[in-house]
Every structure is written in C-alpha cells, then in structure tokens.
Amino acid sequence: MVGFLSVMVSMLVLLPSLYLLVSQKAWQMVKESCHDWLEKNHWDVKVTQVVWQAFGWVDQNHRVILSGVIGCSMVHNLFSLVLILGAILYKRSLFLPWMVSEMFIIILMVLTFTCWTFMSFFVDLLVAIVFPVIAGLVLGFWIYLWRRVRTIFIILGRRKEEKIILRQQISVRKSSGGDDLLDQKVRRPHRQLIVNAENDMLY
C-alpha cells in the first residue's frame, strides 16, 4: 500500500508540473489567478512586498523550477517502484532509496508547512486555524508511512541475522557429527506472519 500510494502521489505532482512546463497558456492562467488572489488580499506592507518579490522570482524561473520538480518526481517515482520490488522480494536493501528520499521530503514538508502557517496569519483567521490542522495531519500521515517502512526494514534485518546464526549452528553441529538438527532448529512462524502482513502494506 505504501509503495502504490507513493507512486500515485508522485504522479499527481509529475503530471500537472509537466503540463505547466509544456503549456505556456496553462502557466499564464495560474499566474493570473495568483495575481488576482494577491490583489484581493491586503496584508501587512512588508509581507506583501516579500510575497510579490517571491512571486516575481518564481515567474521568471518557473521553467527551471518545474524542471526540477519533474526530475525529483521521476526519481521518487522510481524509488517507489524499487520499494514495491523490495517488498515482493524481501530485500531490505531496496528500501533504502525510498527511505532516504522520503526523509528529505518530510524535512521539506516541515519547512514549507511552517512558512505557510506563519503566512496564513496574515491572510485570514479561518485559514490560520484550518491550515495548521490539515498540514499537521498530512505531515503526521507521511511520517507514519515512513515509520511503517522502517519497522519492516528492521524486522527483515533481524530475520537475516537469525538465518546467519542458524546456518552457523548447523555448520558447527555438522562438523561435530550431530545428527539431530531438526530438533535444534528455531522456527518463528509468528514473526513470518508479521513480516508477510507488513509487506502487504508496502505494495
């Protein structure tokens, strides 16, 4: 579930950004909508000047910004597919690209939500109340997904260590001439069921 959800979010960012990059008319419509919204909302003078300067900089460099967003979305989409493959093959090393990229995304979300929460106080009281709540829910859900993947990563690592220890015990007993290996094998079916259930959530 985590992998497919991550792919869907990446596509939701990738496709509109690609459309805005190739269609100048679409970007012009977005620009005019933002321009009208800024004119209708009268904020503090200094805040308004900063917002207009930021808006002008984004407008001048929108192709570079959109290209960067598209590139990052494609890379994150690839990492999400690798995460799904790792869940299918039980390869914890394939989780690492997604976990690292997702950590950068979470940090970026924290910075963005913090800035926009501060800006919302200058827009409207209702926005200042609603936006932090929605931003907190989105950020909390994203951190929850990252922690789920991390938990499965740790569980698969423990399973690998247990297999190595079991093989070492078997090799020692074979070298010492032990015949009763089946009675000494340690099986943990409950942990296997947990790993299977957790990996189902990654697909």
N, C-alpha and C positions, 0 to 999 in steps of 0.2 A: 504493500500500500504506500509506503513512504517513497519508494522509487518512482512509482507511477504518478503520485501526487507532485513530486519534484519535477518530473518531465512535463506535466501539464502546466505548472507554474512557469517553467522556462519558456514553453511555447506561448503562453499568454503575454510574456514580456517580449519575446522574439518577434512574433508576427506583427503586432502594432508598430514596433520600432522599425521593422523592415519596410512597412507600408509608408511610414512618415519619412523614411530616408529616400525612397524612390519617387514619392509623390510630393512635389512642391506645393500643390494645391492643398493637400491634407495638412501639411505643416503650416501653411498660411491660415487655414481655418482655426487650428489650435492656437496659433499666435494671436489672432484677432479675439478669440474667446478669452484668453488670458488677459489681453489688453483691456477688454471691456470690463472684466471682473476687477482688475486693479483700479480702473477709473471709478467704479461704483463703490468700492470700499475705501473709505478715508481713514487712514491710520495716523500714527504719530509721524511727524515730518521726517525725522531721521530714519525711522523704519521704512517709510515709503521710499526714500531715496536709495536705501540699500537694496530693497526689493526691485526697484526699477533698474538699478545697475546690474544686479544678478540676472534679471530677465533679458537685458540687452546683451550681456555676455553669452548667455545660453543661445540667444537668437543668432548671434554672429558665428558661434561654433557648434551649431546644432548637428551638422553633418559628422563632425568628429565625435561628438558625444554619443549620437545614435550609433555610429560605427563601433564605438567602444562597448555600448550596451549590447549590441547584436553579437559581438565577439564573445563577451563574457557569458551571454545566454547560451550560445552554442557550446562553449566549453563546459558550462554547468550541466547542460542537457546531456553531453557525452558522459560526464561523471555520474549522472543519474542512471544512465543505461549500464554503466560499469557496476554501479551499486546493485542493480537488479541481477546482473550476471553473477556477481559475488554471492548474492543471497541464494541463487539457484545452485551454484557450485560449492557453497560452503567455504568460500575463500575469503578470509577476513582481510587479507592484504588489498583486495579490491574495494574495500570500504573506505580506505584512507583518502583517495582523491576527493570523494564526496564530502567526507567529514571535514577535511581542511578547507575546501571551498565554502562549505556551509558555515563554518566558523567565521570566515571573512564576511559573508553575507549577514550573519547575525550582528556582528560588530557594526557594519554599515547601517543596518536597520536601527540599531540603538542610537547611533549618531543622528540619523535622519529623523527618527521619531522625536528625539529630544529637541532638535532645532525647530521642527514643525509644531511641537507642543508649546514652545516659547512663542512662536509666531502666532499661534491661534489665539493667544490672549489679546492681540491687537486686532483681531478680525471680528469676533463675536463671542458673547458669553456662552451661548449654546455650543458653538464649535469648540471653545476652550474646555467644556465639560465632556463632550462626546468623544472628541478626537483622542485624548489620552486613554480613554477606556478601550476604544477599538484598537488603538495602536498596541496597548498592553496585551490584549487578547491575541492579536496576530503574532506579536513577538513571543509570548508565552507558548503558543501552539508550535511555533517554529523551533523553539528551544526544546520542547517536549519531544518532537520528532528526532532532533539531533541526539538527545539522551537515549532514546529507544535504540537507535543505530549503535550508539556507543556501548549500550548494555549487551547487545548481540555480539559486538566485536570482542568484548571481554569474555563472554561465555564461550565463543569459538576458540579463543586463545587458551582457556582452561582445558577445553576438550583436547586441544592439540598437545598440551603438556601432559595430560593424563595418558594419551596414547603413547607418547615417548617413554614415560615411566613404565607403562605396561610392557612395551617392547623390550625395555632394558631388563625387567624382571623375568620375562620369558627367556631372553637370551642367557641370563645368568643361570636359570634353572635348567635350561638345555645343556649348558656347559657342565653343570654339576650332576647331570644324569637324572634330573627329576622327571617323573613320568606323569604326575597328577597335576597338569597345568590348568585343566578346566575348572577344578575346584578353587584355584587361586586367582582366577580372572575376576576383575572387578568391573561389573557392568552397572551402568546408571541409567536405566530406562526413563526415569522421571526427568533427568536432565536432557535426554534426547527429545522427549516430548516438548519440553520448554523451548529448545532451540528450534524445533520444527514450527511451533506456533509463532515464535518471534520472527522467523524468516518469512512466514506467510505475510506478515505485516509489511515487509520490505518490498514485496512485488508490486 
